[in-house]
Amino acid sequence: MQTETYFLKSDQNFSSHIRDENYASEVFYQLYPMADQDYSC
C-alpha cells in the first residue's frame, strides 16, 4: 500500500511547500478557506 506524505495537509504542516502566487492571495483564501488541521482517516 502506498501513502502520500502531503495528502490533505493544513497550511501550518505543509512548510516545505511554496504556494504559487495565484493561490496565496487573501482573495483565494477567502474563496477557498484552508483547514486548521490535517485530514486523517
N, CA, C and O atoms as CSV, one atom per row, in Angstrom:
chain,resi,resn,atom,element,x,y,z
A,1,MET,N,N,0.841,-1.192,0.000
A,1,MET,CA,C,0.000,0.000,0.000
A,1,MET,C,C,0.876,1.241,0.000
A,1,MET,O,O,1.821,1.346,0.782
A,2,GLN,N,N,0.560,2.167,-0.872
A,2,GLN,CA,C,1.337,3.397,-0.974
A,2,GLN,C,C,0.622,4.519,-0.229
A,2,GLN,O,O,-0.604,4.615,-0.281
A,3,THR,N,N,1.370,5.355,0.456
A,3,THR,CA,C,0.773,6.508,1.136
A,3,THR,C,C,1.399,7.783,0.594
A,3,THR,O,O,2.503,7.761,0.049
A,4,GLU,N,N,0.706,8.866,0.742
A,4,GLU,CA,C,1.195,10.163,0.294
A,4,GLU,C,C,1.600,10.986,1.503
A,4,GLU,O,O,0.829,11.112,2.454
A,5,THR,N,N,2.785,11.539,1.477
A,5,THR,CA,C,3.294,12.323,2.594
A,5,THR,C,C,2.516,13.609,2.795
A,5,THR,O,O,2.325,14.048,3.929
A,6,TYR,N,N,2.066,14.216,1.711
A,6,TYR,CA,C,1.432,15.526,1.804
A,6,TYR,C,C,-0.058,15.493,1.490
A,6,TYR,O,O,-0.600,16.504,1.046
A,7,PHE,N,N,-0.723,14.399,1.697
A,7,PHE,CA,C,-2.144,14.292,1.396
A,7,PHE,C,C,-2.976,15.072,2.396
A,7,PHE,O,O,-2.982,14.758,3.586
A,8,LEU,N,N,-3.673,16.083,1.917
A,8,LEU,CA,C,-4.590,16.918,2.707
A,8,LEU,C,C,-3.958,17.464,3.989
A,8,LEU,O,O,-4.474,17.268,5.089
A,9,LYS,N,N,-2.851,18.138,3.821
A,9,LYS,CA,C,-2.170,18.783,4.940
A,9,LYS,C,C,-2.707,20.193,5.151
A,9,LYS,O,O,-3.076,20.871,4.191
A,10,SER,N,N,-2.750,20.630,6.390
A,10,SER,CA,C,-3.101,22.013,6.684
A,10,SER,C,C,-1.899,22.892,6.334
A,10,SER,O,O,-0.778,22.396,6.221
A,11,ASP,N,N,-2.129,24.176,6.167
A,11,ASP,CA,C,-1.029,25.072,5.789
A,11,ASP,C,C,0.137,25.027,6.770
A,11,ASP,O,O,1.294,24.998,6.352
A,12,GLN,N,N,-0.153,25.021,8.065
A,12,GLN,CA,C,0.941,25.059,9.044
A,12,GLN,C,C,1.784,23.779,9.046
A,12,GLN,O,O,2.917,23.798,9.527
A,13,ASN,N,N,1.261,22.685,8.525
A,13,ASN,CA,C,2.018,21.430,8.469
A,13,ASN,C,C,2.502,21.101,7.059
A,13,ASN,O,O,2.826,19.953,6.755
A,14,PHE,N,N,2.545,22.109,6.215
A,14,PHE,CA,C,2.957,21.931,4.831
A,14,PHE,C,C,4.085,22.910,4.527
A,14,PHE,O,O,4.109,23.537,3.468
A,15,SER,N,N,5.007,23.033,5.459
A,15,SER,CA,C,6.034,24.075,5.413
A,15,SER,C,C,7.009,23.942,4.250
A,15,SER,O,O,7.572,24.950,3.824
A,16,SER,N,N,7.228,22.764,3.728
A,16,SER,CA,C,8.192,22.607,2.638
A,16,SER,C,C,7.593,22.968,1.282
A,16,SER,O,O,8.291,22.947,0.269
A,17,HIS,N,N,6.311,23.296,1.261
A,17,HIS,CA,C,5.627,23.647,0.016
A,17,HIS,C,C,5.570,25.155,-0.135
A,17,HIS,O,O,5.203,25.863,0.802
A,18,ILE,N,N,5.933,25.649,-1.313
A,18,ILE,CA,C,5.839,27.078,-1.592
A,18,ILE,C,C,4.642,27.279,-2.510
A,18,ILE,O,O,4.632,26.812,-3.649
A,19,ARG,N,N,3.648,27.969,-2.007
A,19,ARG,CA,C,2.403,28.189,-2.730
A,19,ARG,C,C,2.634,29.189,-3.861
A,19,ARG,O,O,3.262,30.227,-3.653
A,20,ASP,N,N,2.124,28.878,-5.065
A,20,ASP,CA,C,2.196,29.787,-6.196
A,20,ASP,C,C,1.454,31.080,-5.847
A,20,ASP,O,O,0.469,31.058,-5.108
A,21,GLU,N,N,1.922,32.179,-6.373
A,21,GLU,CA,C,1.365,33.496,-6.068
A,21,GLU,C,C,-0.153,33.557,-6.294
A,21,GLU,O,O,-0.861,34.214,-5.531
A,22,ASN,N,N,-0.646,32.892,-7.315
A,22,ASN,CA,C,-2.090,32.901,-7.608
A,22,ASN,C,C,-2.919,32.233,-6.513
A,22,ASN,O,O,-4.112,32.506,-6.381
A,23,TYR,N,N,-2.296,31.367,-5.735
A,23,TYR,CA,C,-3.004,30.607,-4.713
A,23,TYR,C,C,-2.659,31.063,-3.297
A,23,TYR,O,O,-2.986,30.383,-2.325
A,24,ALA,N,N,-2.006,32.204,-3.185
A,24,ALA,CA,C,-1.589,32.694,-1.869
A,24,ALA,C,C,-2.238,34.028,-1.501
A,24,ALA,O,O,-1.922,34.607,-0.462
A,25,SER,N,N,-3.129,34.506,-2.336
A,25,SER,CA,C,-3.740,35.812,-2.078
A,25,SER,C,C,-4.845,35.710,-1.024
A,25,SER,O,O,-5.376,34.632,-0.754
A,26,GLU,N,N,-5.171,36.853,-0.444
A,26,GLU,CA,C,-6.274,36.895,0.520
A,26,GLU,C,C,-7.585,36.492,-0.137
A,26,GLU,O,O,-8.413,35.818,0.476
A,27,VAL,N,N,-7.771,36.905,-1.378
A,27,VAL,CA,C,-8.995,36.570,-2.106
A,27,VAL,C,C,-9.117,35.057,-2.260
A,27,VAL,O,O,-10.191,34.496,-2.041
A,28,PHE,N,N,-8.032,34.400,-2.632
A,28,PHE,CA,C,-8.066,32.945,-2.783
A,28,PHE,C,C,-8.415,32.277,-1.456
A,28,PHE,O,O,-9.246,31.370,-1.419
A,29,TYR,N,N,-7.794,32.714,-0.380
A,29,TYR,CA,C,-8.074,32.130,0.938
A,29,TYR,C,C,-9.509,32.396,1.394
A,29,TYR,O,O,-10.094,31.576,2.102
A,30,GLN,N,N,-10.077,33.531,0.995
A,30,GLN,CA,C,-11.476,33.806,1.336
A,30,GLN,C,C,-12.409,32.901,0.548
A,30,GLN,O,O,-13.404,32.413,1.084
A,31,LEU,N,N,-12.093,32.677,-0.723
A,31,LEU,CA,C,-12.921,31.813,-1.565
A,31,LEU,C,C,-12.744,30.335,-1.232
A,31,LEU,O,O,-13.692,29.553,-1.309
A,32,TYR,N,N,-11.523,29.963,-0.862
A,32,TYR,CA,C,-11.185,28.559,-0.601
A,32,TYR,C,C,-10.448,28.451,0.733
A,32,TYR,O,O,-9.228,28.289,0.749
A,33,PRO,N,N,-11.164,28.538,1.843
A,33,PRO,CA,C,-10.510,28.506,3.162
A,33,PRO,C,C,-9.752,27.196,3.387
A,33,PRO,O,O,-10.216,26.119,3.010
A,34,MET,N,N,-8.604,27.310,3.997
A,34,MET,CA,C,-7.765,26.155,4.293
A,34,MET,C,C,-8.149,25.567,5.645
A,34,MET,O,O,-8.618,26.276,6.536
A,35,ALA,N,N,-7.947,24.291,5.779
A,35,ALA,CA,C,-8.266,23.603,7.030
A,35,ALA,C,C,-7.291,24.017,8.127
A,35,ALA,O,O,-6.129,24.325,7.858
A,36,ASP,N,N,-7.770,24.021,9.352
A,36,ASP,CA,C,-6.920,24.332,10.502
A,36,ASP,C,C,-6.082,23.127,10.923
A,36,ASP,O,O,-5.036,23.275,11.555
A,37,GLN,N,N,-6.556,21.928,10.563
A,37,GLN,CA,C,-5.866,20.694,10.948
A,37,GLN,C,C,-5.728,19.781,9.730
A,37,GLN,O,O,-6.469,19.912,8.756
A,38,ASP,N,N,-4.768,18.855,9.800
A,38,ASP,CA,C,-4.605,17.866,8.750
A,38,ASP,C,C,-5.804,16.932,8.731
A,38,ASP,O,O,-6.432,16.691,9.762
A,39,TYR,N,N,-6.112,16.414,7.564
A,39,TYR,CA,C,-7.136,15.386,7.444
A,39,TYR,C,C,-6.538,14.063,7.851
A,39,TYR,O,O,-5.403,13.764,7.483
A,40,SER,N,N,-7.256,13.278,8.588
A,40,SER,CA,C,-6.792,11.932,8.926
A,40,SER,C,C,-7.967,10.970,8.883
A,40,SER,O,O,-9.104,11.333,9.186
A,41,CYS,N,N,-7.676,9.775,8.510
A,41,CYS,CA,C,-8.733,8.741,8.386
A,41,CYS,C,C,-9.045,8.121,9.728
A,41,CYS,O,O,-9.900,7.240,9.817
